[in-house]
Amino acid sequence: MVVTGGSSGIGLAAAVALARAGDEVVLLGRDPGRLQHAVDAVREAGGRTPAAYRADFAVLDEVREAGAKLVADHERIAVLVNNAGQLAPARRLTADGLDPTMQVNHLAGFLLTHLLFERLLAGATTTAPARIITTSSAAEAWGTLDVARPGRRQVSRWLAYGASKQANVLFTVEAARRWTQYGVVPTCFFPGLIRSRFGRRSPMFSLAKLAPGLFRSAEQGAETLLWLADADEALVPGGYFAWKRPFGATGRSTNADRARRLWQSSLTAVGLEASTTAP
Ligand SMILES: NC(=O)c1ccc[n+]([C@@H]2O[C@H](COP(=O)([O-])OP(=O)(O)OC[C@H]3O[C@@H](n4cnc5c(N)ncnc54)[C@H](OP(=O)(O)O)[C@@H]3O)[C@@H](O)[C@H]2O)c1
């Protein structure tokens, strides 16, 4: 099981729980110190040292490099968790010329998923499909996503965040249309409001974390993820969940035409050719 954003918060909590249950976990993270801490925590939980790969998703070449290493090191991937995400502090474009929030939260995972697709195919069996799980958010509801130009600069970081989470659901919808027939089932979920490193630079979000009962722990945030990784009833292609139940997304996030258009523009944004990539 490959977990991006495995060095902190929801991803780390999921990785530890999976390791404790005996699963082989592979971690991706950006910060070397946090990644090493995650490696130690997963080893302590499961008794094995997990493979770990460092990549800053704000640099697509680092995603390509990590993807190539993963492909070289692992023959099969049964579950890919696209969970890395942030509320980007800066509104400057990345070195790839893309909105930083959209690149980290959607485009980098989109690229990585394509790079790993053959390994997901190899991880699917006749009785158990491979799974792609993406961490989205109820913030999709305020996404102002131009599906023709996902990487365009956004005016506000919260609007950028909403747009990226909308892209997560649209990615899941289109990936399900394309890949379910090959035994690869994509789903996504909203973890709830979770006390983690997320949003620590936002005064509004940090203040909200102080409200009693509003935020839950990272372990609680990982519960739906763990269920999606394992349960038969969670094998709902293109499904969007929260608290282990179907969850409603706005029409802008589930519209099949928007999902197709975003797929094409995302291929272009990350430098993939439609003719040479996964079906
Ligand atoms: N917390 C919430 O209330 C909430 C609500 C809805 C959805 N979510 C979503 O849940 C997911 C996990 O967030 P979290 O709450 O667990 O926050 P977190 O503790 O900040 O964890 C975020 C993870 O994403 C990784 N990440 C961030 N920027 C990255 C980059 N540029 N390149 C590579 N990896 C990067 C981090 O790596 P490093 O630690 O190594 O930097 C970390 O492992 C995100 O997709 C977030 O949008 C969170």
Ligand as a Chemical Component Dictionary entry (heavy atoms), coordinates in Angstrom:
data_LIG
# 
_chem_comp.id                   LIG 
_chem_comp.type                 NON-POLYMER 
_chem_comp.pdbx_formal_charge   0 
_chem_comp.three_letter_code    LIG 
# 
loop_
_chem_comp_atom.comp_id 
_chem_comp_atom.atom_id 
_chem_comp_atom.alt_atom_id 
_chem_comp_atom.type_symbol 
_chem_comp_atom.charge 
_chem_comp_atom.model_Cartn_x 
_chem_comp_atom.model_Cartn_y 
_chem_comp_atom.model_Cartn_z 
_chem_comp_atom.pdbx_ordinal 
LIG N1  N1  N 0  -6.989  18.442 8.296  1  
LIG C1  C1  C 0  -8.211  18.627 7.822  2  
LIG O1  O1  O 0  -9.108  19.186 8.486  3  
LIG C2  C2  C 0  -8.547  18.155 6.423  4  
LIG C3  C3  C 0  -9.881  18.258 5.990  5  
LIG C4  C4  C 0  -10.202 17.820 4.712  6  
LIG C5  C5  C 0  -9.228  17.283 3.897  7  
LIG N2  N2  N 1  -7.932  17.198 4.329  8  
LIG C6  C6  C 0  -6.929  16.641 3.425  9  
LIG O2  O2  O 0  -6.270  15.578 4.069  10 
LIG C7  C7  C 0  -5.000  15.378 3.465  11 
LIG C8  C8  C 0  -3.958  15.161 4.533  12 
LIG O3  O3  O 0  -3.864  16.342 5.319  13 
LIG P1  P1  P 0  -3.588  16.315 6.881  14 
LIG O4  O4  O 0  -4.754  16.932 7.536  15 
LIG O5  O5  O -1 -3.128  14.981 7.316  16 
LIG O6  O6  O 0  -2.410  17.412 6.968  17 
LIG P2  P2  P 0  -0.864  17.317 7.306  18 
LIG O7  O7  O 0  -0.643  16.800 8.673  19 
LIG O8  O8  O 0  -0.331  18.673 6.986  20 
LIG O9  O9  O 0  -0.298  16.258 6.264  21 
LIG C9  C9  C 0  -0.148  16.593 4.917  22 
LIG C10 C10 C 0  0.742   15.588 4.231  23 
LIG O10 O10 O 0  0.903   16.009 2.862  24 
LIG C11 C11 C 0  2.295   16.154 2.582  25 
LIG N3  N3  N 0  2.563   17.285 1.719  26 
LIG C12 C12 C 0  2.172   18.573 1.883  27 
LIG N4  N4  N 0  2.725   19.336 0.934  28 
LIG C13 C13 C 0  3.497   18.520 0.170  29 
LIG C14 C14 C 0  4.340   18.727 -0.950 30 
LIG N5  N5  N 0  4.554   19.943 -1.458 31 
LIG N6  N6  N 0  4.962   17.653 -1.486 32 
LIG C15 C15 C 0  4.795   16.422 -0.972 33 
LIG N7  N7  N 0  4.027   16.163 0.096  34 
LIG C16 C16 C 0  3.389   17.208 0.660  35 
LIG C17 C17 C 0  2.956   16.424 3.925  36 
LIG O11 O11 O 0  4.327   16.092 3.825  37 
LIG P3  P3  P 0  5.427   16.707 4.853  38 
LIG O12 O12 O 0  4.862   16.535 6.224  39 
LIG O13 O13 O 0  6.624   15.817 4.612  40 
LIG O14 O14 O 0  5.644   18.124 4.488  41 
LIG C18 C18 C 0  2.135   15.531 4.846  42 
LIG O15 O15 O 0  2.615   14.212 4.818  43 
LIG C19 C19 C 0  -4.765  16.585 2.568  44 
LIG O16 O16 O 0  -5.009  16.222 1.219  45 
LIG C20 C20 C 0  -5.807  17.582 3.030  46 
LIG O17 O17 O 0  -6.204  18.453 1.993  47 
LIG C21 C21 C 0  -7.573  17.624 5.584  48 
# 
loop_
_chem_comp_bond.comp_id 
_chem_comp_bond.atom_id_1 
_chem_comp_bond.atom_id_2 
_chem_comp_bond.value_order 
_chem_comp_bond.pdbx_ordinal 
LIG N1  C1  SING 1  
LIG C1  O1  DOUB 2  
LIG C1  C2  SING 3  
LIG C2  C3  SING 4  
LIG C2  C21 DOUB 5  
LIG C3  C4  DOUB 6  
LIG C4  C5  SING 7  
LIG C5  N2  DOUB 8  
LIG N2  C6  SING 9  
LIG N2  C21 SING 10 
LIG C6  O2  SING 11 
LIG C6  C20 SING 12 
LIG O2  C7  SING 13 
LIG C7  C8  SING 14 
LIG C7  C19 SING 15 
LIG C8  O3  SING 16 
LIG O3  P1  SING 17 
LIG P1  O4  DOUB 18 
LIG P1  O5  SING 19 
LIG P1  O6  SING 20 
LIG O6  P2  SING 21 
LIG P2  O7  DOUB 22 
LIG P2  O8  SING 23 
LIG P2  O9  SING 24 
LIG O9  C9  SING 25 
LIG C9  C10 SING 26 
LIG C10 O10 SING 27 
LIG C10 C18 SING 28 
LIG O10 C11 SING 29 
LIG C11 N3  SING 30 
LIG C11 C17 SING 31 
LIG N3  C12 SING 32 
LIG N3  C16 SING 33 
LIG C12 N4  DOUB 34 
LIG N4  C13 SING 35 
LIG C13 C14 SING 36 
LIG C13 C16 DOUB 37 
LIG C14 N5  SING 38 
LIG C14 N6  DOUB 39 
LIG N6  C15 SING 40 
LIG C15 N7  DOUB 41 
LIG N7  C16 SING 42 
LIG C17 O11 SING 43 
LIG C17 C18 SING 44 
LIG O11 P3  SING 45 
LIG P3  O12 DOUB 46 
LIG P3  O13 SING 47 
LIG P3  O14 SING 48 
LIG C18 O15 SING 49 
LIG C19 O16 SING 50 
LIG C19 C20 SING 51 
LIG C20 O17 SING 52 
# 
